[in-house]
Amino acid sequence: MSSKPATIDEYILGFPKDIQLLLKQIRETVMNAAPTAKETIRYGMPAFRINKEHIYMAAYKKHIGMYPMYGLDELEAEINIWRGKNTKDAIHFPYGQPIPFNLIKKIIKHKISSI
């Protein structure tokens, strides 16, 4: 992306169609799990604000990442396979692999319940 987007829609439009579809699906999954979340852009990434907590997503060359992913001990076994290399609070969904939408929903529900 050449300039910082002002909205999540602008952010998504800055990527190829196949990546746009994945970003839209993740966005929809988050919003279905947390319908009162406020959408915004923070640090140049789409963010979903639930009270004072933020969940971020970002598209990169080889994956889509979601942040922060800590404090999820009950889900760690499921999350661990998606944990970003050398990270403690990121999960990465490599392109070409199915995105675990049910896991994203569980993560969002867990984060909501812990707020």
C-alpha positions as a Markdown table, in Angstrom:
| # | Residue | x | y | z |
|---|---|---|---|---|
| 1 | Met | 0.0 | 0.0 | 0.0 |
| 2 | Ser | 1.3 | 3.4 | -0.9 |
| 3 | Ser | -0.6 | 5.6 | 1.5 |
| 4 | Lys | -2.3 | 5.1 | 4.9 |
| 5 | Pro | -5.9 | 4.2 | 4.5 |
| 6 | Ala | -8.6 | 6.2 | 6.4 |
| 7 | Thr | -11.1 | 3.3 | 6.6 |
| 8 | Ile | -11.0 | -0.5 | 6.7 |
| 9 | Asp | -12.7 | -0.5 | 3.2 |
| 10 | Glu | -9.8 | 1.6 | 1.8 |
| 11 | Tyr | -7.3 | -0.8 | 3.5 |
| 12 | Ile | -8.9 | -3.8 | 1.9 |
| 13 | Leu | -9.1 | -2.2 | -1.5 |
| 14 | Gly | -5.4 | -1.8 | -1.5 |
| 15 | Phe | -4.8 | -5.5 | -2.0 |
| 16 | Pro | -5.4 | -8.0 | -4.8 |
| 17 | Lys | -8.9 | -9.5 | -5.1 |
| 18 | Asp | -8.0 | -12.8 | -3.5 |
| 19 | Ile | -6.5 | -11.1 | -0.4 |
| 20 | Gln | -9.5 | -8.7 | -0.3 |
| 21 | Leu | -11.8 | -11.6 | -0.1 |
| 22 | Leu | -9.9 | -13.1 | 2.9 |
| 23 | Leu | -9.8 | -9.7 | 4.7 |
| 24 | Lys | -13.5 | -9.3 | 4.2 |
| 25 | Gln | -14.2 | -12.8 | 5.5 |
| 26 | Ile | -12.1 | -12.2 | 8.6 |
| 27 | Arg | -13.8 | -8.8 | 9.1 |
| 28 | Glu | -17.2 | -10.4 | 8.9 |
| 29 | Thr | -16.2 | -13.1 | 11.3 |
| 30 | Val | -15.0 | -10.6 | 13.9 |
| 31 | Met | -18.1 | -8.4 | 13.5 |
| 32 | Asn | -20.4 | -11.4 | 13.8 |
| 33 | Ala | -18.7 | -12.5 | 17.0 |
| 34 | Ala | -18.6 | -8.9 | 18.3 |
| 35 | Pro | -21.4 | -6.9 | 16.7 |
| 36 | Thr | -20.8 | -3.9 | 19.0 |
| 37 | Ala | -17.2 | -3.6 | 18.0 |
| 38 | Lys | -16.2 | -0.2 | 16.5 |
| 39 | Glu | -14.1 | -0.4 | 13.3 |
| 40 | Thr | -11.2 | 1.9 | 13.0 |
| 41 | Ile | -7.7 | 2.2 | 11.5 |
| 42 | Arg | -4.8 | 2.3 | 14.0 |
| 43 | Tyr | -1.1 | 2.0 | 13.3 |
| 44 | Gly | -2.1 | 1.7 | 9.6 |
| 45 | Met | -4.1 | -1.5 | 10.2 |
| 46 | Pro | -7.7 | -2.4 | 10.5 |
| 47 | Ala | -8.7 | -2.5 | 14.2 |
| 48 | Phe | -11.8 | -3.6 | 16.0 |
| 49 | Arg | -12.4 | -1.8 | 19.3 |
| 50 | Ile | -14.4 | -3.6 | 22.0 |
| 51 | Asn | -14.6 | -1.3 | 25.0 |
| 52 | Lys | -10.9 | -0.3 | 25.4 |
| 53 | Glu | -9.5 | -3.5 | 23.8 |
| 54 | His | -8.4 | -3.6 | 20.2 |
| 55 | Ile | -8.0 | -6.6 | 17.8 |
| 56 | Tyr | -5.9 | -5.9 | 14.7 |
| 57 | Met | -5.6 | -7.6 | 11.4 |
| 58 | Ala | -3.0 | -6.9 | 8.6 |
| 59 | Ala | -2.2 | -8.4 | 5.3 |
| 60 | Tyr | 1.4 | -9.1 | 4.3 |
| 61 | Lys | 3.3 | -10.7 | 1.5 |
| 62 | Lys | 2.8 | -14.3 | 2.7 |
| 63 | His | 0.1 | -14.1 | 5.3 |
| 64 | Ile | -2.6 | -12.3 | 7.2 |
| 65 | Gly | -1.8 | -11.5 | 10.8 |
| 66 | Met | -4.0 | -10.9 | 13.8 |
| 67 | Tyr | -2.9 | -9.2 | 17.0 |
| 68 | Pro | -2.7 | -9.2 | 20.0 |
| 69 | Met | -3.2 | -12.9 | 20.8 |
| 70 | Tyr | -2.1 | -13.3 | 24.4 |
| 71 | Gly | -4.1 | -14.2 | 27.5 |
| 72 | Leu | -5.8 | -17.1 | 25.6 |
| 73 | Asp | -4.5 | -20.0 | 27.7 |
| 74 | Glu | -7.7 | -22.0 | 27.2 |
| 75 | Leu | -7.3 | -21.8 | 23.4 |
| 76 | Glu | -3.5 | -22.1 | 23.3 |
| 77 | Ala | -3.5 | -25.7 | 21.8 |
| 78 | Glu | -5.6 | -24.4 | 18.8 |
| 79 | Ile | -3.8 | -21.1 | 18.5 |
| 80 | Asn | -0.2 | -22.5 | 18.7 |
| 81 | Ile | -0.2 | -23.9 | 15.2 |
| 82 | Trp | -1.0 | -20.4 | 13.9 |
| 83 | Arg | 1.5 | -18.6 | 16.1 |
| 84 | Gly | 3.8 | -16.3 | 14.2 |
| 85 | Lys | 7.4 | -17.3 | 14.1 |
| 86 | Asn | 9.3 | -15.7 | 16.9 |
| 87 | Thr | 6.2 | -13.9 | 18.2 |
| 88 | Lys | 4.3 | -14.1 | 21.4 |
| 89 | Asp | 1.2 | -12.2 | 20.5 |
| 90 | Ala | 0.6 | -12.7 | 16.8 |
| 91 | Ile | -1.1 | -15.4 | 14.8 |
| 92 | His | -0.4 | -15.8 | 11.1 |
| 93 | Phe | -2.7 | -17.3 | 8.4 |
| 94 | Pro | -0.5 | -18.2 | 5.4 |
| 95 | Tyr | -2.0 | -17.7 | 2.0 |
| 96 | Gly | -3.0 | -20.9 | 0.4 |
| 97 | Gln | -4.1 | -22.5 | 3.7 |
| 98 | Pro | -7.7 | -22.4 | 4.9 |
| 99 | Ile | -8.3 | -19.7 | 7.5 |
| 100 | Pro | -9.7 | -21.1 | 10.7 |
| 101 | Phe | -12.8 | -18.8 | 11.0 |
| 102 | Asn | -14.2 | -20.8 | 13.9 |
| 103 | Leu | -11.0 | -20.2 | 15.8 |
| 104 | Ile | -11.1 | -16.5 | 15.1 |
| 105 | Lys | -14.7 | -16.5 | 16.4 |
| 106 | Lys | -13.6 | -18.3 | 19.6 |
| 107 | Ile | -10.7 | -15.9 | 20.1 |
| 108 | Ile | -13.0 | -12.9 | 19.8 |
| 109 | Lys | -15.6 | -14.4 | 22.1 |
| 110 | His | -12.9 | -15.2 | 24.7 |
| 111 | Lys | -11.5 | -11.7 | 24.5 |
| 112 | Ile | -15.0 | -10.2 | 24.9 |
| 113 | Ser | -15.7 | -12.4 | 28.0 |
| 114 | Ser | -12.4 | -11.3 | 29.6 |
| 115 | Ile | -13.0 | -7.6 | 29.3 |
